């Protein structure tokens, strides 16, 4: 076997990463680079065990794509306190807790309506007081007009 400079792992010739990440290195550094540094190297997701995710895409996968990532129920703002739901379990959660979610929404709507009714009742009381005051002033003014007309006659 002929030993030449192009194939020698110890030759001081800069070559490009064979996974095409754009990094240049010496041939002897290739294995270390691919195993530990290369952003084009595929990795296994520890949550879903998918093994075709490039290192450069792993964070995006974990945050947005992984079916085993933890998610929050869309009814959490209504009071659903079921924690640690995996994306893959979300549909079954919605089916299993559908009535519970409806009750949570109804309770929130009822609370909101009661607050609105209380506010409207306060407005009605204020308006009734204003009406009574205006009736009193109207009556007083009518008496003044009547008194002036009586004095003219």
C-alpha positions as CSV (number, residue, x, y, z in Angstrom):
1,X,0.0,0.0,0.0
2,X,1.4,3.4,-1.0
3,X,1.4,6.1,1.6
4,X,0.7,9.5,0.2
5,X,0.3,12.9,1.7
6,X,-3.3,13.4,0.6
7,X,-4.6,10.3,2.5
8,X,-2.2,10.5,5.5
9,X,-4.2,11.4,8.7
10,X,-1.2,13.2,10.1
11,X,-0.4,15.4,7.1
12,X,-0.7,19.1,7.8
13,X,-3.2,19.7,5.0
14,X,-6.4,21.6,5.8
15,X,-9.5,19.8,4.6
16,X,-13.2,20.6,4.8
17,X,-15.6,18.7,7.1
18,X,-17.0,15.7,5.4
19,X,-20.5,16.5,6.7
20,X,-20.3,19.9,4.9
21,X,-20.6,22.2,8.0
22,X,-18.0,24.5,6.4
23,X,-15.3,24.0,9.1
24,X,-11.7,23.4,7.9
25,X,-9.3,21.3,9.9
26,X,-6.4,18.8,9.6
27,X,-7.4,15.3,8.7
28,X,-6.3,14.0,12.1
29,X,-8.9,16.3,13.7
30,X,-11.9,15.1,11.6
31,X,-13.1,12.4,14.0
32,X,-12.9,14.6,17.0
33,X,-14.7,17.4,15.2
34,X,-17.5,15.2,13.9
35,X,-18.1,13.5,17.3
36,X,-18.0,16.6,19.5
37,X,-18.3,19.8,17.5
38,X,-19.9,19.5,14.0
39,X,-23.3,21.1,13.8
40,X,-24.2,18.8,10.9
41,X,-23.7,15.6,13.0
42,X,-27.0,13.8,13.8
43,X,-27.9,13.3,17.4
44,X,-30.5,11.3,19.3
45,X,-33.3,13.2,21.0
46,X,-33.3,12.0,24.6
47,X,-37.1,12.7,24.9
48,X,-38.5,11.0,21.8
49,X,-35.4,8.9,20.7
50,X,-35.5,10.2,17.2
51,X,-32.0,9.7,15.7
52,X,-32.0,11.9,12.7
53,X,-31.8,15.4,14.2
54,X,-28.8,17.5,13.3
55,X,-27.0,19.1,16.3
56,X,-27.7,22.6,14.9
57,X,-31.5,21.8,14.9
58,X,-31.7,20.0,18.3
59,X,-32.8,23.0,20.4
60,X,-35.5,23.9,17.8
61,X,-36.6,20.3,17.9
62,X,-36.8,20.1,21.7
63,X,-38.7,23.4,21.9
64,X,-41.1,23.1,19.0
65,X,-41.2,19.8,17.3
66,X,-40.5,16.9,19.7
67,X,-43.7,15.0,20.4
68,X,-42.5,14.1,23.9
69,X,-41.8,17.8,24.9
70,X,-43.8,19.1,27.9
71,X,-46.6,21.4,26.9
72,X,-49.2,23.5,28.7
73,X,-52.9,22.7,28.4
74,X,-54.7,25.5,26.4
75,X,-57.2,25.5,29.3
76,X,-54.6,26.4,31.9
77,X,-55.8,30.0,31.8
78,X,-59.2,28.8,32.8
79,X,-57.8,26.8,35.7
80,X,-56.7,23.4,34.3
81,X,-53.9,22.4,36.6
82,X,-52.9,19.1,35.0
83,X,-49.1,19.4,34.7
84,X,-46.4,17.5,32.8
85,X,-48.5,16.9,29.7
86,X,-46.4,15.6,26.8
87,X,-47.3,16.9,23.3
88,X,-48.1,13.3,22.3
89,X,-50.6,13.0,25.1
90,X,-52.4,16.3,24.5
91,X,-55.2,15.1,22.3
92,X,-56.1,12.3,24.8
93,X,-55.9,14.9,27.7
94,X,-58.4,17.1,25.8
95,X,-60.7,14.1,25.3
96,X,-60.4,12.8,28.9
97,X,-60.8,16.2,30.5
98,X,-63.3,17.7,28.1
99,X,-66.1,18.1,30.6
100,X,-63.8,19.4,33.2
101,X,-62.5,22.0,30.7
102,X,-66.1,23.1,29.9
103,X,-66.9,23.4,33.6
104,X,-63.8,25.6,34.1
105,X,-64.9,27.8,31.2
106,X,-68.5,28.0,32.5
107,X,-67.3,28.9,36.0
108,X,-65.2,31.7,34.6
109,X,-68.1,32.9,32.4
110,X,-70.5,32.7,35.4
111,X,-68.0,34.7,37.6
112,X,-67.6,37.3,34.8
113,X,-71.4,37.6,34.4
114,X,-71.9,37.9,38.1
115,X,-69.4,40.7,38.2
116,X,-71.0,42.4,35.3
117,X,-74.5,42.1,36.9
118,X,-73.1,43.6,40.1
119,X,-71.6,46.5,38.2
120,X,-74.9,47.0,36.3
121,X,-76.9,47.0,39.5
122,X,-74.6,49.6,41.0
123,X,-75.1,51.7,37.8
124,X,-78.9,51.3,38.1
125,X,-78.8,52.4,41.8
126,X,-76.7,55.5,40.8
127,X,-79.0,56.3,37.9
128,X,-82.1,55.9,40.2
129,X,-80.6,58.4,42.6
130,X,-79.9,60.8,39.8
131,X,-83.5,60.4,38.5
132,X,-84.9,61.0,42.0
133,X,-82.7,64.1,42.4
134,X,-83.8,65.4,38.9
135,X,-87.5,64.7,39.8
136,X,-87.1,66.7,42.9
137,X,-85.4,69.6,41.0
138,X,-88.1,69.4,38.3
139,X,-90.8,69.6,40.9
140,X,-89.1,72.5,42.7
141,X,-88.7,74.4,39.4
142,X,-92.4,73.7,38.5
143,X,-93.4,75.2,41.9
144,X,-91.3,78.2,41.2
145,X,-92.9,78.7,37.8
146,X,-96.3,78.2,39.3
147,X,-95.6,80.8,42.0
148,X,-94.3,83.3,39.5
149,X,-97.4,82.8,37.3
150,X,-99.6,83.2,40.4
151,X,-97.9,86.5,41.3
152,X,-98.4,87.9,37.8
153,X,-102.1,87.3,37.9
